[in-house]
Amino acid sequence: MDDQLIKRNHCRIKGADQEKSPERPVLTVAQVYRLVDVIEHRYRTLLLLGTFAGLRWDELTGLRRRDLDLDAGTVKVEHQLIQITGKGLIFTDPRSAGRKVRAAWLRKEEATEGGRCQDGRRVPDTEGTEGHA
């Protein structure tokens, strides 16, 4: 259109090529740690991974125990848990399947208690079934 090869574009809306949305509020690191201090212990690792490892919600909910290497401080993203209308919750491959994120701050005592998962619904067992600690 701008090069005059097309005389008129009926779909052209002035300003449609510019997004004008307000900046989303973001927590400071201090605010994240204050939140970690007040939430239930079983949600701490979920919050920390979402905040500092950059995992998306579907990746967080798709984590399984075998995806966490607490000795190496890494998390392998192999699945995501999504809800599909008519099918319920299912595990699928995420957009970035197989990526490994560094989480050196992740400690055994944060993710487990007595060798058991704090929230079986967030980190299912190796079979993918939801267990409860």
VMD Tcl script that builds the backbone (N, CA, C; Angstrom):
set m [mol new atoms 399]
animate dup $m
set s [atomselect $m all]
$s set {name element resname resid chain x y z} {
  {N N MET 1 A 0.819 -1.181 0.000}
  {CA C MET 1 A 0.000 0.000 0.000}
  {C C MET 1 A 0.873 1.259 0.000}
  {N N ASP 2 A 1.882 1.244 0.888}
  {CA C ASP 2 A 2.736 2.431 0.967}
  {C C ASP 2 A 3.554 2.657 -0.296}
  {N N ASP 3 A 3.844 1.574 -1.028}
  {CA C ASP 3 A 4.626 1.741 -2.255}
  {C C ASP 3 A 3.722 1.962 -3.471}
  {N N GLN 4 A 2.433 2.155 -3.221}
  {CA C GLN 4 A 1.441 2.494 -4.242}
  {C C GLN 4 A 1.149 1.364 -5.237}
  {N N LEU 5 A 1.567 0.128 -4.934}
  {CA C LEU 5 A 1.234 -0.983 -5.816}
  {C C LEU 5 A -0.237 -1.377 -5.643}
  {N N ILE 6 A -0.747 -1.163 -4.454}
  {CA C ILE 6 A -2.169 -1.380 -4.185}
  {C C ILE 6 A -2.767 -0.004 -3.935}
  {N N LYS 7 A -3.829 0.327 -4.671}
  {CA C LYS 7 A -4.397 1.667 -4.570}
  {C C LYS 7 A -5.080 1.917 -3.234}
  {N N ARG 8 A -5.810 0.881 -2.724}
  {CA C ARG 8 A -6.571 1.103 -1.510}
  {C C ARG 8 A -6.671 -0.194 -0.712}
  {N N ASN 9 A -6.441 -0.120 0.588}
  {CA C ASN 9 A -6.566 -1.273 1.470}
  {C C ASN 9 A -7.729 -1.001 2.421}
  {N N HIS 10 A -8.809 -1.755 2.259}
  {CA C HIS 10 A -9.999 -1.546 3.069}
  {C C HIS 10 A -9.796 -2.015 4.511}
  {N N CYS 11 A -8.770 -2.811 4.773}
  {CA C CYS 11 A -8.521 -3.353 6.112}
  {C C CYS 11 A -7.583 -2.485 6.936}
  {N N ARG 12 A -7.088 -1.454 6.374}
  {CA C ARG 12 A -6.111 -0.621 7.065}
  {C C ARG 12 A -6.790 0.231 8.138}
  {N N ILE 13 A -6.275 0.109 9.351}
  {CA C ILE 13 A -6.786 0.883 10.477}
  {C C ILE 13 A -5.628 1.704 11.012}
  {N N LYS 14 A -5.815 3.000 11.053}
  {CA C LYS 14 A -4.750 3.892 11.498}
  {C C LYS 14 A -4.391 3.576 12.957}
  {N N GLY 15 A -3.092 3.341 13.197}
  {CA C GLY 15 A -2.606 3.069 14.541}
  {C C GLY 15 A -2.692 1.613 14.972}
  {N N ALA 16 A -3.219 0.733 14.123}
  {CA C ALA 16 A -3.363 -0.668 14.491}
  {C C ALA 16 A -2.027 -1.394 14.589}
  {N N ASP 17 A -0.989 -0.819 14.017}
  {CA C ASP 17 A 0.330 -1.447 14.051}
  {C C ASP 17 A 1.107 -1.097 15.315}
  {N N GLN 18 A 0.494 -0.345 16.211}
  {CA C GLN 18 A 1.169 0.069 17.444}
  {C C GLN 18 A 0.371 -0.405 18.649}
  {N N GLU 19 A 1.042 -1.167 19.495}
  {CA C GLU 19 A 0.393 -1.639 20.719}
  {C C GLU 19 A 0.606 -0.613 21.818}
  {N N LYS 20 A -0.462 -0.238 22.456}
  {CA C LYS 20 A -0.382 0.733 23.543}
  {C C LYS 20 A -1.056 0.131 24.764}
  {N N SER 21 A -0.282 -0.678 25.493}
  {CA C SER 21 A -0.828 -1.275 26.711}
  {C C SER 21 A 0.067 -0.888 27.880}
  {N N PRO 22 A -0.540 -0.733 29.043}
  {CA C PRO 22 A 0.275 -0.355 30.199}
  {C C PRO 22 A 1.219 -1.481 30.597}
  {N N GLU 23 A 2.344 -1.108 31.162}
  {CA C GLU 23 A 3.333 -2.089 31.616}
  {C C GLU 23 A 2.734 -2.919 32.748}
  {N N ARG 24 A 2.959 -4.227 32.685}
  {CA C ARG 24 A 2.480 -5.093 33.760}
  {C C ARG 24 A 3.330 -4.876 35.004}
  {N N PRO 25 A 2.686 -4.873 36.166}
  {CA C PRO 25 A 3.476 -4.724 37.390}
  {C C PRO 25 A 4.336 -5.970 37.625}
  {N N VAL 26 A 5.539 -5.763 38.098}
  {CA C VAL 26 A 6.471 -6.854 38.358}
  {C C VAL 26 A 6.955 -6.737 39.798}
  {N N LEU 27 A 7.010 -7.865 40.501}
  {CA C LEU 27 A 7.499 -7.867 41.869}
  {C C LEU 27 A 9.004 -7.669 41.897}
  {N N THR 28 A 9.478 -7.012 42.925}
  {CA C THR 28 A 10.914 -6.913 43.137}
  {C C THR 28 A 11.390 -8.228 43.762}
  {N N VAL 29 A 12.684 -8.457 43.764}
  {CA C VAL 29 A 13.226 -9.672 44.379}
  {C C VAL 29 A 12.856 -9.713 45.855}
  {N N ALA 30 A 12.932 -8.584 46.532}
  {CA C ALA 30 A 12.578 -8.527 47.956}
  {C C ALA 30 A 11.106 -8.905 48.168}
  {N N GLN 31 A 10.225 -8.445 47.275}
  {CA C GLN 31 A 8.804 -8.781 47.394}
  {C C GLN 31 A 8.573 -10.275 47.167}
  {N N VAL 32 A 9.317 -10.869 46.238}
  {CA C VAL 32 A 9.190 -12.306 45.997}
  {C C VAL 32 A 9.555 -13.081 47.259}
  {N N TYR 33 A 10.667 -12.719 47.876}
  {CA C TYR 33 A 11.093 -13.420 49.084}
  {C C TYR 33 A 10.150 -13.190 50.263}
  {N N ARG 34 A 9.527 -12.008 50.337}
  {CA C ARG 34 A 8.512 -11.792 51.376}
  {C C ARG 34 A 7.316 -12.702 51.128}
  {N N LEU 35 A 6.946 -12.875 49.871}
  {CA C LEU 35 A 5.850 -13.773 49.519}
  {C C LEU 35 A 6.208 -15.222 49.853}
  {N N VAL 36 A 7.444 -15.626 49.553}
  {CA C VAL 36 A 7.917 -16.971 49.869}
  {C C VAL 36 A 7.813 -17.229 51.375}
  {N N ASP 37 A 8.086 -16.220 52.169}
  {CA C ASP 37 A 8.038 -16.365 53.628}
  {C C ASP 37 A 6.630 -16.567 54.174}
  {N N VAL 38 A 5.609 -16.106 53.449}
  {CA C VAL 38 A 4.254 -16.167 54.001}
  {C C VAL 38 A 3.355 -17.227 53.364}
  {N N ILE 39 A 3.747 -17.787 52.213}
  {CA C ILE 39 A 2.890 -18.799 51.594}
  {C C ILE 39 A 3.156 -20.169 52.211}
  {N N GLU 40 A 2.240 -21.098 51.949}
  {CA C GLU 40 A 2.436 -22.465 52.434}
  {C C GLU 40 A 3.735 -23.019 51.873}
  {N N HIS 41 A 4.440 -23.784 52.698}
  {CA C HIS 41 A 5.746 -24.328 52.318}
  {C C HIS 41 A 5.678 -25.098 50.999}
  {N N ARG 42 A 4.614 -25.842 50.782}
  {CA C ARG 42 A 4.529 -26.690 49.589}
  {C C ARG 42 A 4.491 -25.900 48.281}
  {N N TYR 43 A 4.205 -24.601 48.335}
  {CA C TYR 43 A 4.147 -23.785 47.124}
  {C C TYR 43 A 5.426 -22.992 46.873}
  {N N ARG 44 A 6.372 -23.047 47.781}
  {CA C ARG 44 A 7.583 -22.224 47.655}
  {C C ARG 44 A 8.391 -22.546 46.412}
  {N N THR 45 A 8.647 -23.827 46.176}
  {CA C THR 45 A 9.448 -24.210 45.007}
  {C C THR 45 A 8.743 -23.801 43.723}
  {N N LEU 46 A 7.437 -23.950 43.685}
  {CA C LEU 46 A 6.653 -23.550 42.524}
  {C C LEU 46 A 6.837 -22.054 42.247}
  {N N LEU 47 A 6.730 -21.251 43.278}
  {CA C LEU 47 A 6.898 -19.809 43.143}
  {C C LEU 47 A 8.321 -19.448 42.723}
  {N N LEU 48 A 9.303 -20.074 43.349}
  {CA C LEU 48 A 10.701 -19.763 43.034}
  {C C LEU 48 A 11.067 -20.171 41.612}
  {N N LEU 49 A 10.595 -21.340 41.169}
  {CA C LEU 49 A 10.885 -21.773 39.795}
  {C C LEU 49 A 10.205 -20.861 38.772}
  {N N GLY 50 A 8.984 -20.478 39.056}
  {CA C GLY 50 A 8.279 -19.575 38.144}
  {C C GLY 50 A 8.944 -18.214 38.067}
  {N N THR 51 A 9.456 -17.751 39.198}
  {CA C THR 51 A 10.063 -16.423 39.242}
  {C C THR 51 A 11.483 -16.404 38.697}
  {N N PHE 52 A 12.331 -17.284 39.210}
  {CA C PHE 52 A 13.755 -17.189 38.900}
  {C C PHE 52 A 14.232 -18.116 37.786}
  {N N ALA 53 A 13.474 -19.150 37.465}
  {CA C ALA 53 A 13.880 -20.040 36.370}
  {C C ALA 53 A 13.097 -19.737 35.095}
  {N N GLY 54 A 12.098 -18.877 35.197}
  {CA C GLY 54 A 11.357 -18.459 34.012}
  {C C GLY 54 A 10.436 -19.518 33.430}
  {N N LEU 55 A 10.018 -20.481 34.244}
  {CA C LEU 55 A 9.111 -21.505 33.737}
  {C C LEU 55 A 7.695 -20.948 33.629}
  {N N ARG 56 A 7.005 -21.320 32.562}
  {CA C ARG 56 A 5.608 -20.924 32.384}
  {C C ARG 56 A 4.718 -21.816 33.244}
  {N N TRP 57 A 3.492 -21.364 33.509}
  {CA C TRP 57 A 2.571 -22.093 34.375}
  {C C TRP 57 A 2.358 -23.534 33.905}
  {N N ASP 58 A 2.135 -23.734 32.623}
  {CA C ASP 58 A 1.897 -25.096 32.124}
  {C C ASP 58 A 3.133 -25.978 32.291}
  {N N GLU 59 A 4.327 -25.387 32.208}
  {CA C GLU 59 A 5.562 -26.142 32.445}
  {C C GLU 59 A 5.713 -26.481 33.928}
  {N N LEU 60 A 5.384 -25.537 34.780}
  {CA C LEU 60 A 5.459 -25.781 36.223}
  {C C LEU 60 A 4.529 -26.910 36.639}
  {N N THR 61 A 3.302 -26.875 36.140}
  {CA C THR 61 A 2.332 -27.907 36.526}
  {C C THR 61 A 2.634 -29.248 35.868}
  {N N GLY 62 A 3.461 -29.245 34.830}
  {CA C GLY 62 A 3.830 -30.485 34.164}
  {C C GLY 62 A 5.075 -31.147 34.727}
  {N N LEU 63 A 5.696 -30.533 35.739}
  {CA C LEU 63 A 6.908 -31.115 36.313}
  {C C LEU 63 A 6.617 -32.430 37.011}
  {N N ARG 64 A 7.583 -33.341 36.898}
  {CA C ARG 64 A 7.524 -34.617 37.604}
  {C C ARG 64 A 8.781 -34.724 38.453}
  {N N ARG 65 A 8.764 -35.572 39.437}
  {CA C ARG 65 A 9.922 -35.700 40.335}
  {C C ARG 65 A 11.209 -35.946 39.566}
  {N N ARG 66 A 11.134 -36.775 38.551}
  {CA C ARG 66 A 12.350 -37.113 37.807}
  {C C ARG 66 A 12.910 -35.931 37.017}
  {N N ASP 67 A 12.133 -34.854 36.869}
  {CA C ASP 67 A 12.597 -33.669 36.150}
  {C C ASP 67 A 13.494 -32.780 37.010}
  {N N LEU 68 A 13.466 -32.992 38.322}
  {CA C LEU 68 A 14.265 -32.182 39.238}
  {C C LEU 68 A 15.551 -32.921 39.594}
  {N N ASP 69 A 16.681 -32.320 39.298}
  {CA C ASP 69 A 17.966 -32.864 39.736}
  {C C ASP 69 A 18.473 -31.928 40.820}
  {N N LEU 70 A 18.146 -32.273 42.050}
  {CA C LEU 70 A 18.456 -31.394 43.174}
  {C C LEU 70 A 19.947 -31.343 43.475}
  {N N ASP 71 A 20.672 -32.413 43.160}
  {CA C ASP 71 A 22.124 -32.404 43.373}
  {C C ASP 71 A 22.821 -31.451 42.399}
  {N N ALA 72 A 22.389 -31.476 41.133}
  {CA C ALA 72 A 22.992 -30.612 40.111}
  {C C ALA 72 A 22.359 -29.220 40.094}
  {N N GLY 73 A 21.188 -29.083 40.725}
  {CA C GLY 73 A 20.492 -27.798 40.717}
  {C C GLY 73 A 19.933 -27.451 39.355}
  {N N THR 74 A 19.345 -28.463 38.679}
  {CA C THR 74 A 18.755 -28.227 37.361}
  {C C THR 74 A 17.338 -28.790 37.305}
  {N N VAL 75 A 16.574 -28.242 36.379}
  {CA C VAL 75 A 15.214 -28.697 36.135}
  {C C VAL 75 A 15.086 -28.949 34.641}
  {N N LYS 76 A 14.647 -30.143 34.278}
  {CA C LYS 76 A 14.463 -30.486 32.862}
  {C C LYS 76 A 12.987 -30.343 32.517}
  {N N VAL 77 A 12.708 -29.560 31.497}
  {CA C VAL 77 A 11.329 -29.308 31.078}
  {C C VAL 77 A 11.006 -30.248 29.924}
  {N N GLU 78 A 10.302 -31.317 30.239}
  {CA C GLU 78 A 9.946 -32.312 29.222}
  {C C GLU 78 A 8.459 -32.388 28.947}
  {N N HIS 79 A 7.645 -31.885 29.868}
  {CA C HIS 79 A 6.195 -31.974 29.731}
  {C C HIS 79 A 5.541 -30.681 30.186}
  {N N GLN 80 A 4.331 -30.513 29.741}
  {CA C GLN 80 A 3.502 -29.450 30.280}
  {C C GLN 80 A 2.141 -30.061 30.558}
  {N N LEU 81 A 1.443 -29.523 31.522}
  {CA C LEU 81 A 0.116 -30.021 31.864}
  {C C LEU 81 A -0.882 -28.965 31.442}
  {N N ILE 82 A -1.743 -29.333 30.503}
  {CA C ILE 82 A -2.730 -28.379 30.004}
  {C C ILE 82 A -4.119 -28.984 30.105}
  {N N GLN 83 A -5.119 -28.115 30.130}
  {CA C GLN 83 A -6.498 -28.578 30.165}
  {C C GLN 83 A -7.111 -28.385 28.801}
  {N N ILE 84 A -7.674 -29.471 28.280}
  {CA C ILE 84 A -8.322 -29.434 26.979}
  {C C ILE 84 A -9.795 -29.740 27.189}
  {N N THR 85 A -10.641 -28.881 26.662}
  {CA C THR 85 A -12.071 -29.052 26.813}
  {C C THR 85 A -12.498 -30.432 26.318}
  {N N GLY 86 A -13.209 -31.139 27.158}
  {CA C GLY 86 A -13.690 -32.464 26.815}
  {C C GLY 86 A -12.715 -33.586 27.118}
  {N N LYS 87 A -11.448 -33.246 27.377}
  {CA C LYS 87 A -10.437 -34.262 27.669}
  {C C LYS 87 A -9.865 -34.124 29.076}
  {N N GLY 88 A -10.016 -32.955 29.675}
  {CA C GLY 88 A -9.465 -32.733 31.011}
  {C C GLY 88 A -8.002 -32.349 30.955}
  {N N LEU 89 A -7.283 -32.658 32.041}
  {CA C LEU 89 A -5.865 -32.337 32.136}
  {C C LEU 89 A -5.036 -33.412 31.452}
  {N N ILE 90 A -4.144 -33.008 30.556}
  {CA C ILE 90 A -3.280 -33.963 29.865}
  {C C ILE 90 A -1.849 -33.431 29.814}
  {N N PHE 91 A -0.899 -34.355 29.801}
  {CA C PHE 91 A 0.506 -34.007 29.623}
  {C C PHE 91 A 0.803 -33.957 28.136}
  {N N THR 92 A 1.476 -32.896 27.704}
  {CA C THR 92 A 1.904 -32.757 26.315}
  {C C THR 92 A 3.343 -32.252 26.306}
  {N N ASP 93 A 3.949 -32.246 25.129}
  {CA C ASP 93 A 5.299 -31.682 24.991}
  {C C ASP 93 A 5.190 -30.159 24.970}
  {N N PRO 94 A 6.029 -29.480 25.743}
  {CA C PRO 94 A 5.996 -28.013 25.715}
  {C C PRO 94 A 6.662 -27.472 24.459}
  {N N ARG 95 A 6.497 -26.196 24.246}
  {CA C ARG 95 A 7.111 -25.540 23.079}
  {C C ARG 95 A 8.620 -25.711 23.079}
  {N N SER 96 A 9.195 -25.749 24.264}
  {CA C SER 96 A 10.652 -25.860 24.380}
  {C C SER 96 A 11.020 -27.200 25.017}
  {N N ALA 97 A 10.508 -28.275 24.464}
  {CA C ALA 97 A 10.706 -29.614 25.034}
  {C C ALA 97 A 12.174 -29.957 25.188}
  {N N GLY 98 A 12.509 -30.521 26.339}
  {CA C GLY 98 A 13.858 -30.984 26.580}
  {C C GLY 98 A 14.822 -29.932 27.071}
  {N N ARG 99 A 14.347 -28.714 27.266}
  {CA C ARG 99 A 15.287 -27.696 27.749}
  {C C ARG 99 A 15.580 -27.925 29.226}
  {N N LYS 100 A 16.756 -27.559 29.608}
  {CA C LYS 100 A 17.186 -27.709 30.989}
  {C C LYS 100 A 17.493 -26.324 31.528}
  {N N VAL 101 A 16.910 -25.995 32.674}
  {CA C VAL 101 A 17.167 -24.696 33.274}
  {C C VAL 101 A 17.978 -24.873 34.551}
  {N N ARG 102 A 18.868 -23.941 34.771}
  {CA C ARG 102 A 19.727 -23.966 35.953}
  {C C ARG 102 A 18.974 -23.362 37.121}
  {N N ALA 103 A 18.965 -24.056 38.218}
  {CA C ALA 103 A 18.327 -23.577 39.444}
  {C C ALA 103 A 19.221 -23.981 40.611}
  {N N ALA 104 A 20.433 -23.435 40.627}
  {CA C ALA 104 A 21.423 -23.813 41.633}
  {C C ALA 104 A 20.935 -23.525 43.048}
  {N N TRP 105 A 20.044 -22.576 43.192}
  {CA C TRP 105 A 19.485 -22.219 44.495}
  {C C TRP 105 A 18.480 -23.261 44.996}
  {N N LEU 106 A 18.019 -24.132 44.105}
  {CA C LEU 106 A 17.029 -25.145 44.486}
  {C C LEU 106 A 17.684 -26.190 45.376}
  {N N ARG 107 A 17.189 -26.306 46.573}
  {CA C ARG 107 A 17.758 -27.229 47.540}
  {C C ARG 107 A 16.754 -28.320 47.871}
  {N N LYS 108 A 17.262 -29.451 48.311}
  {CA C LYS 108 A 16.399 -30.572 48.650}
  {C C LYS 108 A 15.363 -30.193 49.691}
  {N N GLU 109 A 15.771 -29.403 50.669}
  {CA C GLU 109 A 14.828 -29.054 51.727}
  {C C GLU 109 A 13.722 -28.126 51.237}
  {N N GLU 110 A 13.957 -27.404 50.134}
  {CA C GLU 110 A 12.910 -26.561 49.569}
  {C C GLU 110 A 11.881 -27.395 48.808}
  {N N ALA 111 A 12.357 -28.397 48.080}
  {CA C ALA 111 A 11.463 -29.160 47.216}
  {C C ALA 111 A 10.893 -30.408 47.869}
  {N N THR 112 A 11.502 -30.862 48.940}
  {CA C THR 112 A 11.048 -32.096 49.574}
  {C C THR 112 A 10.993 -31.944 51.077}
  {N N GLU 113 A 10.319 -32.865 51.694}
  {CA C GLU 113 A 10.294 -32.921 53.151}
  {C C GLU 113 A 10.320 -34.397 53.508}
  {N N GLY 114 A 11.422 -34.830 54.114}
  {CA C GLY 114 A 11.542 -36.237 54.469}
  {C C GLY 114 A 11.559 -37.143 53.252}
  {N N GLY 115 A 12.070 -36.650 52.120}
  {CA C GLY 115 A 12.138 -37.452 50.902}
  {C C GLY 115 A 10.838 -37.507 50.136}
  {N N ARG 116 A 9.815 -36.802 50.618}
  {CA C ARG 116 A 8.523 -36.812 49.932}
  {C C ARG 116 A 8.249 -35.445 49.315}
  {N N CYS 117 A 7.561 -35.457 48.204}
  {CA C CYS 117 A 7.196 -34.227 47.524}
  {C C CYS 117 A 6.237 -33.428 48.394}
  {N N GLN 118 A 6.435 -32.121 48.441}
  {CA C GLN 118 A 5.560 -31.270 49.237}
  {C C GLN 118 A 4.166 -31.178 48.641}
  {N N ASP 119 A 4.057 -31.183 47.326}
  {CA C ASP 119 A 2.751 -31.046 46.691}
  {C C ASP 119 A 2.685 -32.028 45.527}
  {N N GLY 120 A 2.132 -33.217 45.773}
  {CA C GLY 120 A 2.058 -34.254 44.744}
  {C C GLY 120 A 1.296 -33.816 43.517}
  {N N ARG 121 A 0.400 -32.846 43.658}
  {CA C ARG 121 A -0.352 -32.367 42.501}
  {C C ARG 121 A 0.518 -31.511 41.587}
  {N N ARG 122 A 1.570 -30.926 42.115}
  {CA C ARG 122 A 2.445 -30.094 41.299}
  {C C ARG 122 A 3.595 -30.907 40.698}
  {N N VAL 123 A 4.088 -31.882 41.428}
  {CA C VAL 123 A 5.176 -32.719 40.919}
  {C C VAL 123 A 4.729 -34.169 41.032}
  {N N PRO 124 A 4.000 -34.672 40.017}
  {CA C PRO 124 A 3.499 -36.050 40.070}
  {C C PRO 124 A 4.630 -37.057 40.091}
  {N N ASP 125 A 4.314 -38.280 40.459}
  {CA C ASP 125 A 5.331 -39.326 40.506}
  {C C ASP 125 A 5.797 -39.660 39.094}
  {N N THR 126 A 6.745 -40.561 38.997}
  {CA C THR 126 A 7.352 -40.848 37.687}
  {C C THR 126 A 6.382 -41.477 36.700}
  {N N GLU 127 A 5.261 -41.977 37.187}
  {CA C GLU 127 A 4.268 -42.538 36.275}
  {C C GLU 127 A 3.312 -41.487 35.759}
  {N N GLY 128 A 3.407 -40.266 36.308}
  {CA C GLY 128 A 2.527 -39.198 35.864}
  {C C GLY 128 A 1.225 -39.144 36.612}
  {N N THR 129 A 1.043 -40.032 37.595}
  {CA C THR 129 A -0.187 -39.985 38.383}
  {C C THR 129 A -0.005 -38.994 39.513}
  {N N GLU 130 A -1.092 -38.445 39.962}
  {CA C GLU 130 A -1.015 -37.456 41.014}
  {C C GLU 130 A -0.956 -38.146 42.354}
  {N N GLY 131 A 0.146 -37.939 43.046}
  {CA C GLY 131 A 0.288 -38.506 44.376}
  {C C GLY 131 A 0.211 -37.406 45.405}
  {N N HIS 132 A -0.077 -37.785 46.623}
  {CA C HIS 132 A -0.117 -36.813 47.696}
  {C C HIS 132 A 0.889 -37.216 48.747}
  {N N ALA 133 A 1.699 -36.249 49.138}
  {CA C ALA 133 A 2.739 -36.510 50.143}
  {C C ALA 133 A 2.113 -36.752 51.496}
}
mol reanalyze $m
mol bondsrecalc $m
mol representation Tube
mol addrep $m
